Amino acid sequence: AVVSTQSTGDPKFVEKGLTPIDLMTVKKKLEFGEYQSFEAFYSDVTHFQRNYSEVYPAEHQLRQEIDEIMGVFLKELKEIYRGISVHQGIPPAPSSKKVKPDG
């Protein structure tokens, strides 16, 4: 369950020493206005992807679904930035390259 697996202390994440984050946490933080900046939101979303990339190999179905979600997220983000930058001089969107785990 992409939505809440990490918050329950799944051993796969605990064994790797990963700091848990899941989509329910991101959603709640959005709903309660806890993000003080877009960068903090983006950091949590990419942290989520890095965790799953660390635990599941690329051929795993869950990993493929998360990579697909991130592809859509980054594509939409790029479109938003493109629309804003035309009107307000905002810099280009972040790269749509896949986020790789640190290390």
C-alpha positions as CSV (number, residue, x, y, z in Angstrom):
1,A,0.0,0.0,0.0
2,V,1.8,3.0,-1.3
3,V,-0.4,5.3,0.8
4,S,0.6,4.2,4.3
5,T,3.0,1.3,4.3
6,Q,6.0,3.3,5.6
7,S,4.1,4.9,8.5
8,T,3.3,1.5,10.0
9,G,7.0,0.7,10.5
10,D,7.3,-1.9,7.7
11,P,10.4,-3.9,8.4
12,K,11.7,-3.4,4.8
13,F,12.1,0.3,5.6
14,V,13.2,-0.1,9.2
15,E,16.0,-2.6,8.1
16,K,17.4,0.0,5.7
17,G,17.3,2.7,8.3
18,L,15.0,4.9,6.2
19,T,13.0,7.8,7.7
20,P,9.4,6.9,7.0
21,I,7.2,9.1,4.8
22,D,4.1,8.0,2.9
23,L,1.4,9.7,0.8
24,M,-1.1,9.9,3.6
25,T,1.4,11.9,5.6
26,V,2.0,14.2,2.6
27,K,-1.8,14.6,2.1
28,K,-2.4,15.4,5.7
29,K,0.4,18.0,5.7
30,L,-1.2,19.6,2.6
31,E,-4.7,19.6,4.1
32,F,-3.5,21.1,7.4
33,G,-1.3,23.7,5.7
34,E,1.9,22.4,7.3
35,Y,4.1,23.0,4.3
36,Q,5.8,26.4,4.6
37,S,7.1,26.2,1.0
38,F,6.9,24.3,-2.2
39,E,10.4,23.1,-1.6
40,A,9.3,21.3,1.6
41,F,6.4,19.6,-0.2
42,Y,8.7,18.6,-3.1
43,S,11.3,17.3,-0.6
44,D,8.7,15.0,1.0
45,V,7.4,13.7,-2.3
46,T,10.9,12.9,-3.6
47,H,11.9,11.5,-0.2
48,F,8.9,9.1,-0.5
49,Q,10.2,8.0,-4.0
50,R,13.8,7.5,-2.8
51,N,12.6,5.3,0.1
52,Y,10.7,3.0,-2.2
53,S,13.6,3.0,-4.8
54,E,15.9,1.9,-2.0
55,V,13.6,-1.0,-0.9
56,Y,12.1,-2.3,-4.1
57,P,14.0,-3.2,-7.4
58,A,13.0,-1.5,-10.6
59,E,11.1,-4.5,-11.8
60,H,8.8,-4.7,-8.7
61,Q,5.2,-3.8,-9.5
62,L,5.0,-1.3,-6.5
63,R,8.2,0.4,-7.6
64,Q,6.9,0.7,-11.2
65,E,3.6,2.2,-9.9
66,I,5.5,4.8,-7.8
67,D,7.8,5.6,-10.7
68,E,4.8,6.1,-12.9
69,I,3.2,8.4,-10.3
70,M,6.4,10.4,-10.0
71,G,6.6,10.7,-13.8
72,V,3.1,12.2,-13.9
73,F,3.9,14.5,-10.9
74,L,7.1,15.8,-12.5
75,K,5.4,16.2,-15.9
76,E,2.5,18.2,-14.4
77,L,4.9,20.3,-12.3
78,K,6.9,21.1,-15.4
79,E,3.7,22.3,-17.1
80,I,2.7,24.4,-14.1
81,Y,6.2,26.0,-14.0
82,R,6.1,26.6,-17.8
83,G,2.7,28.4,-17.5
84,I,3.8,30.5,-14.6
85,S,7.3,31.4,-16.0
86,V,5.8,32.8,-19.2
87,H,3.8,35.3,-17.1
88,Q,6.0,36.0,-14.1
89,G,9.6,35.3,-15.1
90,I,9.9,32.2,-12.8
91,P,12.8,29.9,-13.5
92,P,12.3,26.6,-15.3
93,A,10.8,23.6,-13.6
94,P,13.0,20.9,-11.9
95,S,14.3,18.2,-14.2
96,S,12.0,15.3,-15.0
97,K,14.8,12.8,-14.5
98,K,14.1,10.0,-12.1
99,V,15.1,10.8,-8.5
100,K,17.9,8.4,-7.5
101,P,18.6,7.3,-3.9
102,D,21.4,9.1,-2.1
103,G,24.7,7.3,-1.8
